[in-house]
C-alpha cells in the first residue's frame, strides 16, 4: 500500500443538495473507495473499488446540518489480500446546509396587463422551488424551501425592455406583483437568497423571460427600419409620377416621328 498514490484536488460540488465528490488522478493498477465521516454519524462507504474520480454521495448526507469530511482510500484489487490500512486523502470540511448552491426555476410568468382599478399596470411572476433528492416519509420529494424554510428568500430582478436599468424586490412567497409602465415590455429573472450565510448567499439565476405586450415594429427593429421604408416609399411615389410622364413623352415623340416620315414620303 505504501507505493499507492493518494487522491489530490478533492472538491465538493453540490447544487440543490445533490452532491458530487471529485478528485484526481485517474487510478492505474489500483482503485478508490470513498468513506464519508460525520461528526455525529457513523462512517459510510460509497463508490467501493471504483476506477472513477468522482462519486455521488448525496444519499449519505441526509443530515444537512452535519459537518462531513471525505476520506478517499487508495486500495488494491479485492482479490489481493492485504490487511494493512490503505493510504487515503482527506477532503475539506463540508456542511450541506451552509455551503450549497440554490437554484430557482421560474414556471409561469404573467404578462403586464392594465389594472382597471386604477392601480396602474402589474407584472405578476409565479415560480416554484426546485426539488431535492431527499424525500418525505410519504415518498414525495422535499423542495429547497422544505429544507431551508424561513432562511430562504427570493429576489426578482426586472427591467424595461430594451433598457438595462434593473430594479429588484424581495419576498418569501412564491409570487411577485410589481408595478410597471403600461404598454411597456419587461424582462426579469428570479434568484434564491439565503441571508444567514456568510458565503454563497445567492443562488443560481433563473432563465430570463420577457413579456410581449405593446411590442410594435419600432420596438422590434428600431428607427432604421422606418427610414428604409420611407426611402422606399419615396422611390415608389417618384417612380409612379415620373414613369407615366416618360412614357407619354416617348409616345408623343414616336407619333411625331411617324408623321414626319409620312410627310417625307409624300414629298417624294
C-alpha positions in Angstrom: 0.0 0.0 0.0 2.9 2.4 0.6 3.5 2.7 -3.1 0.0 3.7 -4.0 -0.6 7.4 -4.7 -3.4 9.2 -2.8 -6.1 11.5 -4.2 -5.4 15.2 -4.7 -7.6 18.2 -5.6 -10.6 16.9 -3.7 -13.7 19.1 -4.3 -17.3 19.1 -3.2 -19.7 20.0 -6.0 -23.3 20.4 -4.9 -26.5 22.1 -6.3 -29.9 21.7 -4.7 -28.4 19.1 -2.3 -27.2 16.7 -5.0 -23.6 16.4 -4.0 -20.7 15.0 -6.1 -17.3 14.4 -4.7 -14.4 14.8 -7.3 -10.7 14.2 -7.2 -7.6 13.3 -9.1 -5.7 11.4 -10.5 -7.2 8.6 -12.6 -6.1 5.3 -11.0 -3.9 2.8 -12.7 -3.4 -0.6 -11.1 -5.5 0.3 -8.1 -8.9 1.6 -7.1 -10.6 4.2 -4.9 -13.1 3.7 -2.1 -14.9 6.7 -0.5 -15.6 7.0 3.2 -17.9 9.8 4.5 -17.2 10.8 8.1 -19.7 12.8 10.1 -19.0 14.4 13.4 -22.1 12.8 14.9 -22.8 10.0 12.5 -21.3 6.6 11.6 -18.8 6.2 8.8 -20.5 5.4 5.5 -18.8 3.9 2.4 -19.6 4.8 -1.2 -18.2 4.0 -4.6 -16.3 1.0 -3.3 -13.4 -0.1 -5.5 -14.2 2.4 -8.2 -11.9 3.4 -11.1 -13.6 6.7 -11.5 -12.6 10.0 -10.0 -16.0 11.2 -8.8 -18.7 9.8 -6.5 -22.3 10.8 -5.9 -22.5 11.0 -2.1 -26.0 12.6 -1.9 -27.7 9.7 -0.1 -25.2 9.7 2.8 -25.5 13.4 3.6 -29.1 13.4 4.7 -28.4 15.4 7.9 -27.8 18.6 6.0 -26.6 20.5 9.1 -23.9 17.9 9.9 -20.2 18.5 9.3 -18.7 16.0 7.0 -15.3 15.0 5.7 -14.5 12.6 2.9 -11.7 10.0 3.1 -10.7 8.7 -0.3 -8.8 5.5 0.1 -6.4 4.1 -2.5 -6.8 0.3 -2.5 -5.6 -2.7 -4.5 -7.9 -5.1 -6.2 -10.1 -7.1 -3.8 -8.6 -10.4 -4.7 -5.2 -9.3 -3.3 -5.4 -9.9 0.4 -3.8 -7.1 2.4 -4.7 -6.2 6.0 -2.7 -3.0 6.1 -4.6 0.3 6.4 -4.7 1.7 2.9 -3.4 5.2 2.2 -6.0 7.9 2.0 -6.5 11.6 1.5 -8.9 13.8 3.5 -11.2 16.5 2.0 -12.0 19.8 3.5 -15.0 20.0 5.9 -18.4 20.3 4.2 -21.7 21.4 5.7 -24.5 20.9 3.1 -26.9 23.5 4.7 -24.4 26.3 4.7 -22.4 25.6 1.6 -24.7 24.5 -1.1 -26.0 26.5 -4.1 -29.6 27.1 -4.5 -31.4 27.4 -7.9 -34.9 28.7 -8.5 -37.0 27.6 -11.5 -39.5 30.1 -12.9 -42.5 28.2 -14.1 -45.1 30.8 -15.1 -44.8 34.5 -16.0 -47.9 36.6 -16.5 -47.6 39.5 -18.9 -48.1 43.1 -17.7 -51.7 44.0 -18.0 -53.7 47.1 -17.4 -55.4 47.2 -14.0 -58.8 48.9 -14.4 -59.0 49.5 -10.7 -56.6 52.4 -11.3 -53.6 50.7 -9.7 -51.6 51.0 -12.8 -50.2 48.0 -14.7 -48.9 45.0 -12.9 -46.2 42.4 -13.6 -47.0 39.1 -12.0 -44.4 36.3 -11.7 -45.2 32.9 -10.2 -42.4 30.4 -9.6 -41.7 27.1 -7.9 -38.8 25.8 -5.9 -36.6 23.0 -7.3 -36.9 19.6 -5.7 -34.0 18.0 -3.8 -33.0 14.3 -3.9 -34.4 13.9 -0.3 -37.9 12.5 0.3 -40.6 12.7 3.0 -41.9 9.6 4.7 -44.8 9.6 2.2 -42.4 9.3 -0.7 -42.7 12.8 -2.1 -39.6 14.8 -2.7 -38.6 17.7 -0.5 -38.1 21.1 -2.1 -35.4 23.6 -1.4 -37.9 25.6 0.8 -38.8 22.5 2.8 -35.2 22.3 3.9 -34.3 26.0 4.3 -37.8 27.1 5.4 -37.6 30.7 6.7 -33.9 31.1 5.8 -34.8 31.2 2.1 -35.8 34.4 0.4 -36.4 35.2 -3.3 -35.4 38.3 -5.3 -37.0 39.4 -8.5 -34.9 41.5 -10.9 -36.8 43.2 -13.6 -36.1 45.9 -16.2 -37.8 47.6 -19.1 -37.0 46.0 -22.4 -34.7 47.1 -24.0 -33.4 49.2 -21.1 -30.6 47.8 -18.9 -31.6 49.6 -15.6 -32.6 46.9 -13.2 -35.0 47.1 -10.2 -35.5 44.4 -7.6 -37.9 43.3 -4.9 -37.7 40.6 -2.3 -40.2 38.2 -0.9 -40.6 34.9 1.0 -43.6 33.8 -1.0 -43.7 32.2 -4.5 -45.1 35.1 -6.4 -44.3 38.7 -7.2 -46.5 41.6 -8.2 -44.8 44.8 -9.2 -46.0 48.0 -10.8 -44.7 48.7 -14.3 -45.3 51.2 -17.1 -48.5 50.5 -19.1 -47.9 49.0 -22.5 -44.1 48.6 -22.0 -42.3 45.2 -22.2 -40.3 43.9 -19.3 -37.7 41.2 -18.8 -37.0 39.5 -15.4 -35.4 36.6 -13.6 -35.6 35.2 -10.1 -32.8 34.3 -7.7 -32.9 32.4 -4.4 -31.1 34.1 -1.4 -30.1 32.7 2.0 -29.3 35.8 4.1 -28.0 33.8 7.0 -25.0 32.5 5.1 -21.6 34.2 5.1 -20.7 32.9 1.7 -22.7 31.6 -1.3 -25.7 33.6 -0.2 -27.0 34.0 -3.8 -28.4 31.0 -5.7 -28.4 30.4 -9.4 -30.3 32.9 -11.6 -33.4 31.6 -13.3 -33.8 31.8 -17.0 -34.5 35.4 -18.2 -38.1 35.8 -19.5 -39.7 38.8 -21.2 -43.2 40.0 -21.6 -44.6 40.7 -25.1 -47.3 43.4 -24.6 -47.2 46.7 -26.6 -44.4 45.5 -28.8 -44.5 47.1 -32.2 -42.2 47.2 -35.2 -40.4 50.2 -33.8 -39.6 48.3 -30.6 -38.6 45.3 -32.5 -36.4 46.7 -35.3 -35.7 50.4 -34.4 -35.9 53.6 -36.3 -33.6 52.4 -39.1 -36.4 50.3 -40.5 -38.7 53.3 -40.7 -36.0 55.3 -42.5 -35.5 52.5 -45.0 -39.3 52.1 -45.5 -39.6 55.9 -46.0 -36.9 55.9 -48.7 -38.6 53.0 -50.5 -41.9 54.8 -50.3 -40.5 58.0 -51.8 -38.8 56.0 -54.5 -42.1 54.2 -55.4 -44.0 57.5 -55.4 -41.4 59.2 -57.5 -41.4 56.3 -60.0 -45.2 56.4 -60.1 -45.1 60.1 -61.1 -42.1 60.1 -63.4 -42.8 56.8 -65.3 -46.1 58.0 -66.9 -44.5 61.3 -67.9 -41.6 59.5 -69.6 -43.9 57.1 -71.3 -46.1 59.9 -72.5 -43.2 61.8 -73.9 -41.9 58.7 -75.7 -45.4 58.1 -77.2 -45.6 61.7 -78.4 -42.0 61.5 -79.9 -42.9 58.3 -81.6 -46.1 59.8 -83.1 -44.2 62.9 -84.3 -41.6 60.7 -85.9 -44.2 58.7 -87.8 -45.9 61.9 -89.0 -42.5 63.3 -90.2 -41.8 60.1 -92.1 -45.1 60.2 -93.8 -44.5 63.8 -94.9 -41.2 62.9 -96.3 -42.7 60.0 -98.3 -45.5 62.3 -99.6 -42.9 64.8 -100.7 -41.1 62.2 -102.7 
